[in-house]
Amino acid sequence: EIFRDIQESLECWGNRHPLAFVLEAADDIAYRTADIEDAVKKGCISYHRLLEELRRFEKGIPEGQKKESFQSLTDALERRYERAQKRGLQQAEMNAVQNWCVFVQGWMLNDASRCFVDHYEEIMEGSYGADGEDLLSGTSGEGLMEALGKIAYEYAFQSQPILKLEIAAQSIFDFLLEQFVDAVLYYDTGRELSAVQEKLVLLLPDNYKAVYRYFAEGKTEAERLYLRLLLVTDTVCGMTDSYAKRLYQELKGIPI
């Protein structure tokens, strides 16, 4: 019912909403560049290795497939490093990468905007994207997006500190979800909760519980159970990393 209402209100009629393409492109551009900047900042990859990887990727692009555009983007990174050195900056490498990331963000935003305009009719009628196209498909930004993703994966996401961090995060969220889901299974059903379950329910934000009560009114027990589970996932999704970690330590009795 909710899905049908959204489709009718937005007049999508089974197609992706045009703004979904814009949001997707914005996310990709923001995160891919941020991943590279963070990787350099944390020492996962140096400026020189980043430049080397971009040059290597550039060599693999067939002639006629935006190779010149990709080369100009790589050259732009080198120019920024040389400029930072001439200015005598202590962190010339970091400065070059940060400025370059801002530059390529603008480049890819222009590519995405141009693609949206060029394929406007197809996007509005719902035929664009049938074969997996996005707003950077066929642009110079497409190759750079692929390169940045591969570089970040190889040098940042596969590094030991990141792997350990992800495993720790999984443990934290598994614990929080397990505890809070157990607490809400019979919340608001008339069934008596244990002392621990009651305390966990009290830890759930009052505004989230108010939203639950509003939407649970007049619903079947199956729907109410779904809404209680949603109450938990909304709560955990709304936590910052630091808060989730601190709450995990407090509930586990681990000194902070």
N, C-alpha and C positions, 0 to 999 in steps of 0.2 A: 504493500500500500504506500509506504514511504517512497520507495523507488519510483513507482508510477507517478506520484505527486511531483517529485523532482523532475522527471522527464517531461511531464506536461507543462510545468511552470517554466522550465528553461528551454522548452521546445527542442530538446535533443533528439527525441524519437529514436532511441537506441544507439545514437552516435556519441562520440566523445564531444564534450563541450569545447568550443574553440579555445577558451582560456586554459584548458587543461594542457594544451601544447605550450602555452606561454609559461605556465607555472613549472612544467617539466624542464623547459629550457633554462629558466632562471635557476632552478635547483642545481641542474647539472653544471652550469657555468660557475655558480657560487662555490659549490662543494669541490669540484675538481681543482680549481685554483687554490682554494683554502687548504686542500690536502697537500699540495705541493709546497705552499708557503710553510705549513706546519712541519712538513718533513725536513725542510732545510733548517728551520728554527730549532728543531730537536736533534739535529745532527744525523738524521737518517740518510741524508744525501747532501753532498756539497754542491755549490754552484757549478764547479767545473764538471762534476759527474752529470749533473742535470743537463748542462750544455752538450756534453758528449752524447748523452742518451737521445736528446732531441735531434742532433746531427745524424745519429745512426738511424733514427726513425725516418728522418728526411730522405736519406739515401734509398730507403725502401719504397718510397712513393713513386709509382710509375709516372713517366712524363705525361703531361697533359691533365693530371689529376690534382690540380691545385698545388703542385710542387713549389712553384715560385712563391706563392702566398705563404706556404709553410716555412720556406726558407727566410722570407722577410720577417716572420714572427721570431724565428730562432736568432736571426741577426739582431733583432731588437733587444733580446736578452744580453747579448754580448756588448752592444753599444751602451747599455745601462750600467754594466759592470765597469767598462772603461771610463765612463763618465764619473762613477762613484770613486774610482781610484784617483782620477785627476783632482777631484775635490778633497782628497785626503781623508775620506771617511774611514773610521776604524772598522766598521762592519760593512765593508763595500759589497761583499757577496750577498748578505742579507738584504741590504738596501736595494741592490739590483734586482733580486728575485721579487721583493715586495712591489717595487715599481712596475716590473714586468707583468706581474699578475694583474695589477689594475689595468694595465694597457691591454692585455689579451682579453680581459673581461669585456672591455669596451668593444674590442674587435668582434668577439663572438656575439655580443648583444646586437651589433649592427648586422651580422650575418643572419641571426635569428629573425630580426625585424624584417629584413629584406625577403627572407624565405616566407614569412607569414604573408607579406604583401603579394609576392609572386604566386603563392598557392591559395590565395584568399578564397576563391570560389570553391575549390575542392575542400578546403577546411570547413567552410560554412555548410556545405552540403553533406559533409561527413565521409567523403571518399578518401581524403588524405589520411595517410597513416595506416592504410589497410595492409601494407607490406612492411610495417614497422618503421616508417619514416618519422623523423622528428624535425624540429625547426632548424637543425644544423645539418641535416642530410643534404649532401651535394655541395656543401659550402667548404671554404677553407678551414672553418672552425671545426668541421667534422673530424679531420685528421688530427688536429691539435687535441681535441677532446679525447680521442682514442689514445693518443700518446701520453697525455697526462694521467689517464686512468691506469695505463699499464705501468708507468713509472712509479706512481703512488703505491700501486699494489705490490710491486717488486721490492721497493725500498722502504716503504713505511708499514703497510699492513701486514707484511710477513716478517717484520722485525720482532725479536723476542720480547721487548718491553710491551709492544702493542698486543702481541698474542697473550701475554700474561694478563694484561689489562682486560682484554675481552673475556678471558676465562673467569676472572674475578667478577666482572660485571654480570656474567651469566649466573654465577652463584648467588649474587646479591638479588637479582630480579626473580630468580627461581624461588628463593626463600620468601621474599615479600609477597609474591603472588600466591604461593602455597598457604602462607599464614592468613592472609586477608580473604582468600577465596573460602577457606575452611570456616572463617568467622561469619561470612555473610550467607552461607548456604541456607541457614534456617532463620536468618535475621528477618524480622517483620512477618513471621509465619505463626506466631503464638507458641512455637516450640521453645523450651527453655535452653538458653545458651550456657556454655561453661563460663567460668569466671574469666578465663583467658580470652575466650571469644568475645565476651562483652567488652573487655578492655580494648581489644583490637578494633571493634566497631566504633568505640569512642574516639579512636585515633583517626578514623576516616573524616575528611573535611565536612563540616556541617553544610556547606553550600552544595556539595555533591550529594549528600544524603537528602537534602531538600529537593533537588532535581529528581532523585529517584522516587521520592514519595509522590511528587506531582505526576510523573508519568506512569507510576504503578497503580494509580487510582482507577478502579474498575477493570483492571486487567486480570487475565487468568493467571493461575499459579505458575504455569510454564513461562509466560511472558514476564512475570515478576521476578522469577529466578534469573532469566536472561538480563533483566535490568540490574539486578544485584551484582551479577558478574561484570556488567558494564561499569557499575559503580567502582569496582576494584580496579579494572583496567584503566579507567579514566584517572583514578587517584595515582596509580603508579606511573602512568604516562606523563602526568603533570609534575612529577618530581624532578628536581634538578639532579645531576649526577652526585653532587656533594651531599645533598639532603638524603638521597637514597642510601648512599654509603654510610652516612652517620646513623640513620634509622636502623639499618641492618646491624651495625655494631652495637647500638643501644639494645635492640631486641635480643641479640645473641649474647649480651653481657660482656662484649669485648671492650676493654678500655680504649677510649678515644685519645 
